[in-house]
Amino acid sequence: MLLLFLLIIAVAALWVKDLLAAIVLMGAYSFIMANVWLQMGSCDVAFTEAAVGAGASTALMMACLSRVPRWEKK
């Protein structure tokens, strides 16, 4: 079930035109990936994915968003 959610979120992140929505979707992708690692019994990798993937990367992308246009040009 988690892998199905990963696939749906990845496709949605590719299709959205709003960069903020893409950043939020990629943060959700990292959070679900951390849950996948946890289900596989790899707690150290899950904590790292949650901290770096869902936390730090999302925060850095939000900071970068303040410097670039939010919407994709047509």
KOLGU-4560 file (N, C-alpha, C; in nm, 3 decimals, padded with zeros to 5 digits):
<recs>
<n_xx: 00.082 n_yy: -00.119 n_zz: 00.000 ca_xx: 00.000 ca_yy: 00.000 ca_zz: 00.000 c_xx: 00.087 c_yy: 00.126 c_zz: 00.000 mol: A seq: 1 type: MET>
<n_xx: 00.194 n_yy: 00.124 n_zz: 00.079 ca_xx: 00.284 ca_yy: 00.239 ca_zz: 00.083 c_xx: 00.351 c_yy: 00.263 c_zz: -00.052 mol: A seq: 2 type: LEU>
<n_xx: 00.385 n_yy: 00.155 n_zz: -00.121 ca_xx: 00.448 ca_yy: 00.171 ca_zz: -00.252 c_xx: 00.351 c_yy: 00.230 c_zz: -00.354 mol: A seq: 3 type: LEU>
<n_xx: 00.224 n_yy: 00.199 n_zz: -00.342 ca_xx: 00.122 ca_yy: 00.260 ca_zz: -00.429 c_xx: 00.113 c_yy: 00.409 c_zz: -00.401 mol: A seq: 4 type: LEU>
<n_xx: 00.114 n_yy: 00.448 n_zz: -00.274 ca_xx: 00.115 ca_yy: 00.590 ca_zz: -00.238 c_xx: 00.239 c_yy: 00.661 c_zz: -00.292 mol: A seq: 5 type: PHE>
<n_xx: 00.354 n_yy: 00.594 n_zz: -00.285 ca_xx: 00.477 ca_yy: 00.652 ca_zz: -00.340 c_xx: 00.464 c_yy: 00.678 c_zz: -00.489 mol: A seq: 6 type: LEU>
<n_xx: 00.408 n_yy: 00.584 n_zz: -00.560 ca_xx: 00.392 ca_yy: 00.599 ca_zz: -00.704 c_xx: 00.296 c_yy: 00.713 c_zz: -00.737 mol: A seq: 7 type: LEU>
<n_xx: 00.186 n_yy: 00.722 n_zz: -00.666 ca_xx: 00.088 ca_yy: 00.828 ca_zz: -00.690 c_xx: 00.148 c_yy: 00.966 c_zz: -00.660 mol: A seq: 8 type: ILE>
<n_xx: 00.219 n_yy: 00.978 n_zz: -00.549 ca_xx: 00.278 ca_yy: 01.106 ca_zz: -00.512 c_xx: 00.388 c_yy: 01.146 c_zz: -00.611 mol: A seq: 9 type: ILE>
<n_xx: 00.468 n_yy: 01.051 n_zz: -00.656 ca_xx: 00.574 ca_yy: 01.082 ca_zz: -00.752 c_xx: 00.516 c_yy: 01.133 c_zz: -00.884 mol: A seq: 10 type: ALA>
<n_xx: 00.412 n_yy: 01.067 n_zz: -00.933 ca_xx: 00.349 ca_yy: 01.111 ca_zz: -01.058 c_xx: 00.284 c_yy: 01.247 c_zz: -01.039 mol: A seq: 11 type: VAL>
<n_xx: 00.219 n_yy: 01.268 n_zz: -00.927 ca_xx: 00.155 ca_yy: 01.398 ca_zz: -00.901 c_xx: 00.258 c_yy: 01.510 c_zz: -00.892 mol: A seq: 12 type: ALA>
<n_xx: 00.373 n_yy: 01.483 n_zz: -00.832 ca_xx: 00.478 ca_yy: 01.585 ca_zz: -00.821 c_xx: 00.533 c_yy: 01.622 c_zz: -00.958 mol: A seq: 13 type: ALA>
<n_xx: 00.533 n_yy: 01.529 n_zz: -01.050 ca_xx: 00.578 ca_yy: 01.559 ca_zz: -01.186 c_xx: 00.477 c_yy: 01.639 c_zz: -01.266 mol: A seq: 14 type: LEU>
<n_xx: 00.348 n_yy: 01.623 n_zz: -01.237 ca_xx: 00.244 ca_yy: 01.685 ca_zz: -01.317 c_xx: 00.202 c_yy: 01.823 c_zz: -01.270 mol: A seq: 15 type: TRP>
<n_xx: 00.224 n_yy: 01.858 n_zz: -01.144 ca_xx: 00.177 ca_yy: 01.987 ca_zz: -01.095 c_xx: 00.258 c_yy: 02.100 c_zz: -01.155 mol: A seq: 16 type: VAL>
<n_xx: 00.194 n_yy: 02.213 n_zz: -01.176 ca_xx: 00.260 ca_yy: 02.330 ca_zz: -01.234 c_xx: 00.307 c_yy: 02.428 c_zz: -01.126 mol: A seq: 17 type: LYS>
<n_xx: 00.259 n_yy: 02.412 n_zz: -01.004 ca_xx: 00.293 ca_yy: 02.499 ca_zz: -00.893 c_xx: 00.412 c_yy: 02.439 c_zz: -00.818 mol: A seq: 18 type: ASP>
<n_xx: 00.520 n_yy: 02.515 n_zz: -00.804 ca_xx: 00.639 ca_yy: 02.464 ca_zz: -00.738 c_xx: 00.617 c_yy: 02.438 c_zz: -00.589 mol: A seq: 19 type: LEU>
<n_xx: 00.532 n_yy: 02.518 n_zz: -00.524 ca_xx: 00.503 ca_yy: 02.494 ca_zz: -00.383 c_xx: 00.434 c_yy: 02.359 c_zz: -00.365 mol: A seq: 20 type: LEU>
<n_xx: 00.340 n_yy: 02.328 n_zz: -00.451 ca_xx: 00.272 ca_yy: 02.198 ca_zz: -00.444 c_xx: 00.371 c_yy: 02.084 c_zz: -00.468 mol: A seq: 21 type: ALA>
<n_xx: 00.465 n_yy: 02.104 n_zz: -00.562 ca_xx: 00.565 ca_yy: 02.001 ca_zz: -00.588 c_xx: 00.656 c_yy: 01.979 c_zz: -00.467 mol: A seq: 22 type: ALA>
<n_xx: 00.691 n_yy: 02.088 n_zz: -00.399 ca_xx: 00.775 ca_yy: 02.076 ca_zz: -00.280 c_xx: 00.701 c_yy: 02.001 c_zz: -00.169 mol: A seq: 23 type: ILE>
<n_xx: 00.576 n_yy: 02.033 n_zz: -00.150 ca_xx: 00.496 ca_yy: 01.965 ca_zz: -00.047 c_xx: 00.482 c_yy: 01.816 c_zz: -00.081 mol: A seq: 24 type: VAL>
<n_xx: 00.459 n_yy: 01.785 n_zz: -00.208 ca_xx: 00.447 ca_yy: 01.646 ca_zz: -00.249 c_xx: 00.578 c_yy: 01.570 c_zz: -00.230 mol: A seq: 25 type: LEU>
<n_xx: 00.690 n_yy: 01.635 n_zz: -00.258 ca_xx: 00.818 ca_yy: 01.568 ca_zz: -00.238 c_xx: 00.848 c_yy: 01.548 c_zz: -00.090 mol: A seq: 26 type: MET>
<n_xx: 00.802 n_yy: 01.640 n_zz: -00.005 ca_xx: 00.815 ca_yy: 01.619 ca_zz: 00.139 c_xx: 00.731 c_yy: 01.501 c_zz: 00.185 mol: A seq: 27 type: GLY>
<n_xx: 00.611 n_yy: 01.489 n_zz: 00.130 ca_xx: 00.525 ca_yy: 01.374 ca_zz: 00.162 c_xx: 00.587 c_yy: 01.245 c_zz: 00.112 mol: A seq: 28 type: ALA>
<n_xx: 00.649 n_yy: 01.250 n_zz: -00.007 ca_xx: 00.718 ca_yy: 01.134 ca_zz: -00.061 c_xx: 00.829 c_yy: 01.087 c_zz: 00.034 mol: A seq: 29 type: TYR>
<n_xx: 00.907 n_yy: 01.181 n_zz: 00.085 ca_xx: 01.015 ca_yy: 01.146 ca_zz: 00.178 c_xx: 00.960 c_yy: 01.088 c_zz: 00.307 mol: A seq: 30 type: SER>
<n_xx: 00.849 n_yy: 01.144 n_zz: 00.354 ca_xx: 00.788 ca_yy: 01.092 ca_zz: 00.478 c_xx: 00.738 c_yy: 00.950 c_zz: 00.458 mol: A seq: 31 type: PHE>
<n_xx: 00.673 n_yy: 00.923 n_zz: 00.346 ca_xx: 00.624 ca_yy: 00.787 ca_zz: 00.321 c_xx: 00.742 c_yy: 00.692 c_zz: 00.299 mol: A seq: 32 type: ILE>
<n_xx: 00.846 n_yy: 00.741 n_zz: 00.234 ca_xx: 00.965 ca_yy: 00.658 ca_zz: 00.215 c_xx: 01.029 c_yy: 00.623 c_zz: 00.350 mol: A seq: 33 type: MET>
<n_xx: 01.025 n_yy: 00.715 n_zz: 00.445 ca_xx: 01.074 ca_yy: 00.685 ca_zz: 00.579 c_xx: 00.990 c_yy: 00.575 c_zz: 00.643 mol: A seq: 34 type: ALA>
<n_xx: 00.860 n_yy: 00.578 n_zz: 00.619 ca_xx: 00.774 ca_yy: 00.470 ca_zz: 00.671 c_xx: 00.805 c_yy: 00.337 c_zz: 00.604 mol: A seq: 35 type: ASN>
<n_xx: 00.837 n_yy: 00.339 n_zz: 00.476 ca_xx: 00.876 ca_yy: 00.216 ca_zz: 00.408 c_xx: 01.003 c_yy: 00.158 c_zz: 00.470 mol: A seq: 36 type: VAL>
<n_xx: 01.102 n_yy: 00.245 n_zz: 00.494 ca_xx: 01.224 ca_yy: 00.199 ca_zz: 00.558 c_xx: 01.196 c_yy: 00.142 c_zz: 00.696 mol: A seq: 37 type: TRP>
<n_xx: 01.105 n_yy: 00.205 n_zz: 00.768 ca_xx: 01.070 ca_yy: 00.156 ca_zz: 00.902 c_xx: 01.003 c_yy: 00.019 c_zz: 00.895 mol: A seq: 38 type: LEU>
<n_xx: 00.914 n_yy: -00.001 n_zz: 00.798 ca_xx: 00.848 ca_yy: -00.131 ca_zz: 00.782 c_xx: 00.948 c_yy: -00.240 c_zz: 00.744 mol: A seq: 39 type: GLN>
<n_xx: 01.055 n_yy: -00.201 n_zz: 00.678 ca_xx: 01.158 ca_yy: -00.299 ca_zz: 00.640 c_xx: 01.254 c_yy: -00.328 c_zz: 00.755 mol: A seq: 40 type: MET>
<n_xx: 01.238 n_yy: -00.256 n_zz: 00.866 ca_xx: 01.320 ca_yy: -00.283 ca_zz: 00.983 c_xx: 01.450 c_yy: -00.207 c_zz: 00.987 mol: A seq: 41 type: GLY>
<n_xx: 01.462 n_yy: -00.105 n_zz: 00.908 ca_xx: 01.585 ca_yy: -00.026 ca_zz: 00.904 c_xx: 01.559 c_yy: 00.110 c_zz: 00.970 mol: A seq: 42 type: SER>
<n_xx: 01.561 n_yy: 00.110 n_zz: 01.101 ca_xx: 01.524 ca_yy: 00.230 ca_zz: 01.178 c_xx: 01.622 c_yy: 00.344 c_zz: 01.157 mol: A seq: 43 type: CYS>
<n_xx: 01.751 n_yy: 00.314 n_zz: 01.146 ca_xx: 01.848 ca_yy: 00.422 ca_zz: 01.129 c_xx: 01.830 c_yy: 00.493 c_zz: 00.996 mol: A seq: 44 type: ASP>
<n_xx: 01.803 n_yy: 00.419 n_zz: 00.889 ca_xx: 01.780 ca_yy: 00.480 ca_zz: 00.758 c_xx: 01.648 c_yy: 00.557 c_zz: 00.759 mol: A seq: 45 type: VAL>
<n_xx: 01.548 n_yy: 00.505 n_zz: 00.830 ca_xx: 01.419 ca_yy: 00.573 ca_zz: 00.838 c_xx: 01.432 c_yy: 00.708 c_zz: 00.909 mol: A seq: 46 type: ALA>
<n_xx: 01.508 n_yy: 00.711 n_zz: 01.018 ca_xx: 01.527 ca_yy: 00.838 ca_zz: 01.088 c_xx: 01.605 c_yy: 00.937 c_zz: 01.003 mol: A seq: 47 type: PHE>
<n_xx: 01.704 n_yy: 00.888 n_zz: 00.931 ca_xx: 01.782 ca_yy: 00.976 ca_zz: 00.843 c_xx: 01.696 c_yy: 01.030 c_zz: 00.731 mol: A seq: 48 type: THR>
<n_xx: 01.613 n_yy: 00.946 n_zz: 00.671 ca_xx: 01.523 ca_yy: 00.990 ca_zz: 00.563 c_xx: 01.423 c_yy: 01.093 c_zz: 00.616 mol: A seq: 49 type: GLU>
<n_xx: 01.373 n_yy: 01.072 n_zz: 00.734 ca_xx: 01.277 ca_yy: 01.167 ca_zz: 00.791 c_xx: 01.344 c_yy: 01.300 c_zz: 00.822 mol: A seq: 50 type: ALA>
<n_xx: 01.464 n_yy: 01.295 n_zz: 00.875 ca_xx: 01.533 ca_yy: 01.420 ca_zz: 00.912 c_xx: 01.584 c_yy: 01.495 c_zz: 00.791 mol: A seq: 51 type: ALA>
<n_xx: 01.652 n_yy: 01.425 n_zz: 00.703 ca_xx: 01.713 ca_yy: 01.491 ca_zz: 00.587 c_xx: 01.614 c_yy: 01.508 c_zz: 00.474 mol: A seq: 52 type: VAL>
<n_xx: 01.545 n_yy: 01.402 n_zz: 00.437 ca_xx: 01.454 ca_yy: 01.406 ca_zz: 00.323 c_xx: 01.331 c_yy: 01.491 c_zz: 00.347 mol: A seq: 53 type: GLY>
<n_xx: 01.259 n_yy: 01.461 n_zz: 00.453 ca_xx: 01.135 ca_yy: 01.532 ca_zz: 00.479 c_xx: 01.158 c_yy: 01.664 c_zz: 00.552 mol: A seq: 54 type: ALA>
<n_xx: 01.266 n_yy: 01.674 n_zz: 00.627 ca_xx: 01.289 ca_yy: 01.795 ca_zz: 00.705 c_xx: 01.377 c_yy: 01.896 c_zz: 00.637 mol: A seq: 55 type: GLY>
<n_xx: 01.505 n_yy: 01.865 n_zz: 00.627 ca_xx: 01.604 ca_yy: 01.962 ca_zz: 00.577 c_xx: 01.585 c_yy: 01.993 c_zz: 00.429 mol: A seq: 56 type: ALA>
<n_xx: 01.564 n_yy: 01.892 n_zz: 00.348 ca_xx: 01.548 ca_yy: 01.917 ca_zz: 00.205 c_xx: 01.424 c_yy: 02.001 c_zz: 00.175 mol: A seq: 57 type: SER>
<n_xx: 01.316 n_yy: 01.973 n_zz: 00.243 ca_xx: 01.194 ca_yy: 02.050 ca_zz: 00.223 c_xx: 01.215 c_yy: 02.195 c_zz: 00.266 mol: A seq: 58 type: THR>
<n_xx: 01.283 n_yy: 02.215 n_zz: 00.376 ca_xx: 01.309 ca_yy: 02.352 ca_zz: 00.423 c_xx: 01.400 c_yy: 02.427 c_zz: 00.325 mol: A seq: 59 type: ALA>
<n_xx: 01.502 n_yy: 02.360 n_zz: 00.273 ca_xx: 01.591 ca_yy: 02.425 ca_zz: 00.176 c_xx: 01.519 c_yy: 02.456 c_zz: 00.044 mol: A seq: 60 type: LEU>
<n_xx: 01.432 n_yy: 02.368 n_zz: 00.000 ca_xx: 01.357 ca_yy: 02.395 ca_zz: -00.122 c_xx: 01.259 c_yy: 02.511 c_zz: -00.102 mol: A seq: 61 type: MET>
<n_xx: 01.200 n_yy: 02.523 n_zz: 00.017 ca_xx: 01.112 ca_yy: 02.636 ca_zz: 00.047 c_xx: 01.191 c_yy: 02.766 c_zz: 00.045 mol: A seq: 62 type: MET>
<n_xx: 01.313 n_yy: 02.764 n_zz: 00.099 ca_xx: 01.397 ca_yy: 02.883 ca_zz: 00.097 c_xx: 01.434 c_yy: 02.920 c_zz: -00.047 mol: A seq: 63 type: ALA>
<n_xx: 01.460 n_yy: 02.821 n_zz: -00.128 ca_xx: 01.493 ca_yy: 02.846 ca_zz: -00.268 c_xx: 01.372 c_yy: 02.901 c_zz: -00.343 mol: A seq: 64 type: CYS>
<n_xx: 01.253 n_yy: 02.860 n_zz: -00.304 ca_xx: 01.132 ca_yy: 02.906 ca_zz: -00.370 c_xx: 01.112 c_yy: 03.056 c_zz: -00.353 mol: A seq: 65 type: LEU>
<n_xx: 01.167 n_yy: 03.113 n_zz: -00.248 ca_xx: 01.154 ca_yy: 03.257 ca_zz: -00.229 c_xx: 01.235 c_yy: 03.336 c_zz: -00.331 mol: A seq: 66 type: SER>
<n_xx: 01.329 n_yy: 03.270 n_zz: -00.399 ca_xx: 01.415 ca_yy: 03.336 ca_zz: -00.497 c_xx: 01.375 c_yy: 03.313 c_zz: -00.643 mol: A seq: 67 type: ARG>
<n_xx: 01.286 n_yy: 03.217 n_zz: -00.668 ca_xx: 01.247 ca_yy: 03.183 ca_zz: -00.805 c_xx: 01.096 c_yy: 03.202 c_zz: -00.820 mol: A seq: 68 type: VAL>
<n_xx: 01.047 n_yy: 03.213 n_zz: -00.946 ca_xx: 00.902 ca_yy: 03.222 ca_zz: -00.964 c_xx: 00.832 c_yy: 03.094 c_zz: -00.921 mol: A seq: 69 type: PRO>
<n_xx: 00.713 n_yy: 03.109 n_zz: -00.866 ca_xx: 00.641 ca_yy: 02.994 ca_zz: -00.812 c_xx: 00.575 c_yy: 02.911 c_zz: -00.921 mol: A seq: 70 type: ARG>
<n_xx: 00.526 n_yy: 02.973 n_zz: -01.025 ca_xx: 00.451 ca_yy: 02.903 ca_zz: -01.128 c_xx: 00.538 c_yy: 02.877 c_zz: -01.249 mol: A seq: 71 type: TRP>
<n_xx: 00.516 n_yy: 02.765 n_zz: -01.313 ca_xx: 00.587 ca_yy: 02.729 ca_zz: -01.436 c_xx: 00.535 c_yy: 02.814 c_zz: -01.552 mol: A seq: 72 type: GLU>
<n_xx: 00.625 n_yy: 02.861 n_zz: -01.636 ca_xx: 00.585 ca_yy: 02.939 ca_zz: -01.751 c_xx: 00.528 c_yy: 02.847 c_zz: -01.858 mol: A seq: 73 type: LYS>
<n_xx: 00.434 n_yy: 02.901 n_zz: -01.935 ca_xx: 00.372 ca_yy: 02.821 ca_zz: -02.042 c_xx: 00.447 c_yy: 02.833 c_zz: -02.171 mol: A seq: 74 type: LYS>
</recs>
